Amino acid sequence: MDPNEKVKLDARRSLPAVDWLARAVAQRRPDLAGWALPEAARRVLAAERNRLTGDPEGVAAGEEELVRRGAAAAAALARVQPARLVNATGVVLHTNLGRAPLAAGAADAVAEAAAHYSDLEFDLASGRRGDRGAAVAGKLALLSGAESALAVNNNAAALFLTLGTLARGREVIVSRGELVEIGGSFRVPEIVERAGVELVEVGTTNRTHLVDYERALGPRTALLLKVHRSNFELRGFTAEVALPELAQLGRAHGVPVVEDLGSGTLVDLSAHGLPAESYAPARLRLGADLVCFSGDKLLGGPQAGIVLGRSRFVDALRRDPVARALRLDKLSLAALDWTLESLLAGRAEREIPVLRQLLEPAARLEVRARRLAERLEKASGAWLEVSLLEGSTLVGGGSLPGLELGSWLVALRGSAPAEELAARLRAAVVPVVARVRDSLVLIDVRTLLPDDEVAVEAAVAGACAALPR
């Protein structure tokens, strides 16, 4: 065959120009952002060319299909992110879904700080430069009883700063059973290495004794590090050194003890069945020189890394030049300050969403689940079988592994596979992220926020409109 004839038969030559596709999408979908149309058209056409390159005998997509793809690509490009969705998963602190939602008051404080000038680093009394973290540090100290406090941009930063400031070029002793990896491949040994610290592992994976720490102590030991196993449990033939014992050993040898709680709270929730180990002030009273934890987990605030403890160590962290690179911005400070004020005023269990979710009684959840089930049955137009199940909710977010809270679930079953129904719920205007189990789509009411039920109802109605009858 003549080579020129091959070129003429190449399906790629039938694809439209980028400008044509962008205009066609704009005519079909005038609601889409204009800036996204040319880039969406380029991406759609490039993908189609690549497909045809790998399939020489293939037929190019038609204009209608290309316009549909272009509209979808433009909508995805222009979509606000992070965007609101409904967490129906049964995991309260879902890392992939943004962990703790802020209280309404904290969100208002963020908006106020964002829209106006503020006294972020200005002392109104003296008219001179102020300390951006002083107010938050003072409230943290009041809540915890700590000598001093510091807030940085997340808990990994808090640990990194602590290690780099107090132990750079020296040794840190850690139990092998606490060398954890958490989400996003964050590994404690790698953070230790990046901080310029030599890691000394003691004990075994399942058993570590006080004598293991004693044998490892030496002239280059800078601190003893205890790390909470934030997302797994050790069971069976296990042993670990309790914090008071470790603290006593540290004092005897003049070595500070640092505990990375991962997720800590400033409210004692042990009366509600949550482990006492999550209460950060108690860890200080048990002898830790420094305790660090996340602000957007059990604390219920914005992303932050909280450090509590002895003044001489916290002050050293604050003076470290790296602290500037890890400091909180004004929006996070505003949210954290409001959250701490709510805790100080005794309003937290009513106002902070995470605490409300964790502490809501199962009986009240059952009432909510029955009400939601009735609404969803109507919204589905009788195309779904709606039922109630007792279930359990995980705290999540690397918090309290193994702890499950009783909950109630609304179970959905339709003519389509459960995975398809779940996908349709995720495609709603306000996406609903649920879990699938035993051919059912499960909506856990414990993780629903007060205004989520309307969004769930709308998502179910939209999904059922397109389900096979």
C-alpha angles and dihedrals in degrees: 000000000000110000090226090058090054090056091051091052094049106120091213089071090066093062115108126242121270092246092052093051092046091052092046092053091047091053092049096042111026088167093071121099110265094219091060097053101077093045092046090050091050092051095047093049093045091052091049092049090050090051092050092046089060092044109045092179093048126118120235119245114261125252094257091053092047091051090050091051091045092053091049092048093048092049090051092049094050096042112122111244133233087032129183119269137164118256106215094151100105092242110111099194098037106178093202091052097051101273114239118022112223121248114254090249092052091050089051090050089053092050091049092050092047097049100047143038112265144190090258093143102002128103106215093196097055099025089230138111114300137198113265094206100042098096094048092045091052093052092047090053092049092050096045105032088234120150090233142354142201133192123206132170100282141344094263086058091048091054093043092051092046094051095043094048101042103029112023110146092009139082132280120195118218133169114248088229090064100050091111134179117209134182119321092027092285105166126188094219091056093050089050091051094047090052089061094249130135112234118221112195119204135185124007133289093270105023132042125167134194090250089062090061092043093054092049096052114108144147091284095052108120101175147343113243125204116189124196113233090236102181108023142040133227113219136173121026097017140139134178136174114256118233096249091056092047091047091051090051091049093051092049090056099034093246120136120235119221124191121199102203093178090203120030138165134210091210119077103236097170091107087062093054099265116132116268090225090077092064102097098198090058090054089057090050089052089061110271112147091205132014124189131188144152125280096209099056124059091347088065097219136109126301106293142133114235122204119190129178149071117008097231092057097040091047090053089053091049092052094049110108089226089065089074091058090051100043125126121256122234095263094054090044091053092051093045093047091052092047092051091047089053090052092048092049093051094242098110099100089056100037109034110079097213093054091047090051095048095046102040109120118244091236091061090046089055091055091050092047093052091049092048092047090056091050093048093049089056093043092053092056089231090298091116132060105227122195141158127244133182110235145149137261126215121220091220129175092098089300128135101342114214094020113124126183121210113250145162125245132202107219121206126197125176142166090270123069114277091243090058093049090049090050091052090051089053089052094058122116086257101030118227115210111202134160129250122222133159092355091306132114106225125205112194109207094200091072095046116104119224095265096041098089093074090053092048090051092050092047092051092048091051094046093050093050088067099037119113110262 
